[in-house]
């Protein structure tokens, strides 16, 4: 059943319409994209939790669900219905992490539905068990930003503490993959990016201090196990967890563990994650293995290297980020595509010459150049295929050719970009740090 729009949602839509009063296309895009998650993906549960489908797939991803509802944090302190919805998402995410911190996507009920009969430790709750660092970062970020947006702390309960302890345990174990880890994943009869090599344990890695990931935020397998942007996200998430542990939980032990782990991962990034590029100077690699191998690229999915200021790892003006950004937004990045209608970042997850609306939104959210952001707004208007909704990937020469007609994450990212242009950013988010620079 389609949920009725609350007065606060209607009010925000009116605010956007007033701001963009001479641009009816942007008005229409925002109205459709912003309400999409609320009206099509939210599944309130009888236990007070909230299940969020990702779009055209009936499962809930820990990553996607947090990103899908993030713009609604702007309304949480004024709208009891939105507040209840977000609290319910946090509770559901914590339940799923406590059930299995290695799984990335879950069922609404323990019905045994799954994407594929994979060789890994499945249960009836699990839709897919691709282990991804960011799947554990996003719930920490959401719980933290909800606290900062509302001042409410009731979600920091015993179940939350148990989930956080599981997260730091997993990240610590996966610093020593596979020696201390039994996580493995094999999918039969599939493209290579859908399974892990070496009997399901992934390519060999050396200890670096970073924590290992089996898969990228795209759900594609990592080529090398130390995924740099996800490790960056883990550093920020662990720092947020430490703040929660000290300020709210009064748990100095958990805070110390989180801070120490963040430091170890950070040292690993700085030692193994920076590469000297002949054109751009020192830049961040996308992946490495601690054995001298690395991948120079960026992917559209968040966390990405482009999203470094967005996730709060480094400020926009950071020199290595700026070098990396120039590399990412050039044809030196094998997944940067330029065409007749648009230019931007795509993914090995989608066809050649397809770029993502998510990556365009991140480019805008991390830019302090108004001209660049204005150009991106025009690209959004020209690439929705006349549907007033964002897609996963679209062809740079013909936006009528696209993947996934319904992709809630992309709709929410576009909404967040447009709201940020109005100076409306989530309290406690990194966008606050350099909002004044973007307003110049």
KATADA-V102504 format. One record per backbone hydrogen bond with DSSP energy under -0.5 kcal/mol. CO is the residue of the C=O (numbers start at 1). NH is the residue of the N-H. E is the energy in kcal/mol with one decimal. If there is no record, write none. Layout:
BEGIN
{{CO NH E} {CO NH E}}
END
This chain:
BEGIN
{{6 10 -2.4} {7 11 -2.4} {8 12 -2.1} {9 13 -2.3} {10 14 -2.1} {11 15 -2.0} {12 16 -2.3} {13 17 -2.5} {14 18 -2.3} {15 19 -1.9} {16 20 -2.7} {18 21 -1.0} {20 23 -2.1} {22 24 -0.5} {23 27 -1.8} {24 28 -2.4} {25 29 -2.7} {26 30 -2.6} {27 31 -2.4} {28 32 -2.3} {29 33 -2.7} {30 34 -3.2} {31 35 -1.4} {32 36 -0.9} {33 37 -0.7} {34 38 -0.6} {35 39 -2.8} {36 40 -2.0} {37 41 -2.0} {37 42 -0.8} {41 53 -2.0} {43 51 -2.5} {45 48 -1.8} {49 45 -2.7} {51 43 -2.9} {54 408 -1.1} {54 409 -0.5} {57 54 -0.8} {57 55 -0.9} {59 54 -1.7} {59 61 -0.6} {60 106 -2.3} {61 65 -2.3} {62 66 -1.3} {63 67 -2.1} {64 68 -3.3} {65 69 -1.6} {66 70 -0.8} {69 72 -1.2} {70 73 -1.9} {71 74 -1.5} {72 75 -1.9} {72 76 -0.6} {73 76 -0.6} {75 78 -1.7} {75 79 -1.3} {79 83 -2.7} {80 84 -2.4} {81 85 -2.0} {82 86 -2.5} {83 87 -2.5} {84 88 -2.1} {85 89 -1.8} {86 90 -2.3} {87 91 -2.4} {88 50 -1.9} {88 92 -2.2} {89 93 -2.7} {90 94 -2.4} {91 95 -2.2} {92 96 -2.3} {93 97 -2.5} {94 98 -2.3} {95 99 -1.6} {96 100 -2.6} {100 103 -1.3} {104 62 -1.7} {105 127 -1.8} {105 128 -1.8} {106 60 -2.5} {109 111 -2.7} {116 118 -1.9} {118 120 -1.3} {119 186 -1.1} {120 122 -1.6} {123 126 -0.9} {124 111 -0.5} {124 112 -2.0} {125 107 -3.4} {127 115 -2.3} {128 104 -1.2} {128 105 -1.7} {129 131 -0.7} {131 214 -0.9} {131 215 -1.9} {132 135 -1.1} {133 136 -1.9} {133 137 -1.1} {134 138 -2.4} {136 140 -0.8} {137 141 -2.5} {138 142 -2.8} {139 143 -2.3} {140 144 -2.4} {141 145 -3.0} {142 146 -2.5} {143 147 -1.6} {144 148 -2.3} {145 149 -2.5} {146 150 -1.9} {147 151 -3.1} {153 156 -2.0} {155 157 -1.7} {157 161 -2.4} {158 162 -2.5} {159 163 -2.2} {160 164 -2.5} {161 165 -2.4} {162 166 -1.9} {163 167 -2.2} {164 168 -2.4} {165 169 -1.9} {166 170 -2.6} {167 171 -2.7} {168 172 -1.8} {169 173 -2.8} {170 174 -2.8} {172 175 -1.1} {173 176 -1.9} {174 177 -0.8} {174 212 -2.0} {176 180 -2.2} {178 181 -0.8} {185 196 -1.4} {186 119 -3.2} {191 194 -2.1} {192 195 -1.3} {193 221 -2.7} {196 200 -0.7} {197 201 -0.7} {197 202 -2.7} {198 201 -1.5} {200 185 -1.8} {210 209 -0.5} {214 222 -2.4} {216 219 -2.3} {220 216 -3.4} {225 213 -2.5} {225 227 -1.0} {226 228 -0.8} {226 288 -1.6} {227 231 -2.0} {228 232 -2.4} {229 233 -2.1} {230 234 -2.0} {231 235 -2.0} {232 236 -1.9} {233 237 -2.7} {234 238 -2.7} {235 239 -1.8} {236 240 -2.2} {237 241 -2.7} {238 242 -2.4} {239 243 -1.8} {240 244 -2.3} {241 245 -3.0} {242 246 -2.2} {243 247 -2.9} {244 248 -2.5} {244 249 -2.1} {245 250 -0.8} {245 251 -2.8} {250 252 -0.8} {251 255 -2.0} {252 256 -2.7} {253 257 -2.4} {254 258 -2.5} {255 259 -2.7} {256 260 -2.7} {257 261 -2.4} {258 262 -2.4} {259 263 -2.0} {260 264 -2.1} {261 265 -2.4} {262 266 -2.6} {263 267 -2.5} {264 268 -1.8} {265 269 -2.3} {266 270 -2.4} {267 271 -1.9} {268 272 -2.8} {268 273 -0.5} {269 273 -2.3} {273 285 -2.7} {275 277 -0.8} {275 283 -2.9} {277 281 -1.9} {281 277 -2.6} {283 275 -3.2} {286 228 -2.0} {286 229 -0.5} {287 295 -2.4} {288 226 -2.2} {289 206 -2.7} {293 289 -1.4} {295 286 -2.9} {295 287 -1.1} {295 297 -0.7} {305 308 -1.5} {307 311 -2.6} {308 312 -0.8} {308 313 -2.0} {308 314 -0.7} {315 318 -1.7} {318 322 -2.8} {319 323 -2.5} {320 324 -2.6} {321 325 -3.3} {322 326 -2.2} {323 327 -2.0} {324 328 -3.0} {325 329 -2.5} {327 330 -1.3} {327 333 -0.7} {330 333 -1.6} {332 334 -0.7} {333 336 -2.1} {335 337 -0.6} {335 346 -3.5} {337 344 -2.3} {342 339 -1.8} {344 337 -2.9} {345 356 -2.4} {346 300 -1.1} {347 350 -1.5} {351 354 -1.3} {353 355 -0.5} {353 396 -2.3} {355 394 -2.4} {356 360 -1.7} {357 361 -2.3} {358 362 -2.4} {359 363 -2.5} {360 364 -1.9} {361 365 -2.7} {362 366 -1.6} {364 367 -1.2} {368 370 -0.7} {369 373 -2.0} {370 374 -2.8} {371 375 -2.2} {372 376 -2.0} {373 377 -2.0} {374 378 -1.6} {375 379 -1.8} {376 380 -2.5} {377 381 -1.8} {378 382 -1.4} {379 383 -0.8} {380 383 -1.0} {384 387 -1.7} {390 407 -0.6} {391 357 -0.6} {392 357 -1.0} {393 403 -2.7} {394 355 -2.5} {396 341 -2.5} {396 342 -1.2} {398 395 -0.7} {398 401 -2.2} {400 402 -0.7} {401 395 -2.3} {403 392 -1.8} {404 392 -0.7} {406 56 -1.0} {407 410 -0.5} {407 411 -1.5} {408 412 -2.3} {409 413 -2.2} {410 414 -2.3} {411 415 -2.1} {412 416 -2.5} {413 417 -2.1} {414 418 -2.5} {415 419 -2.5} {416 420 -2.2} {417 421 -1.4} {418 422 -0.6} {419 422 -1.0} {419 424 -2.5} {420 423 -1.6} {423 425 -0.9} {426 429 -2.0} {429 432 -1.8} {430 433 -1.1} {430 434 -0.9} {432 435 -0.6} {434 438 -1.7} {435 439 -1.4} {437 440 -0.8}}
END
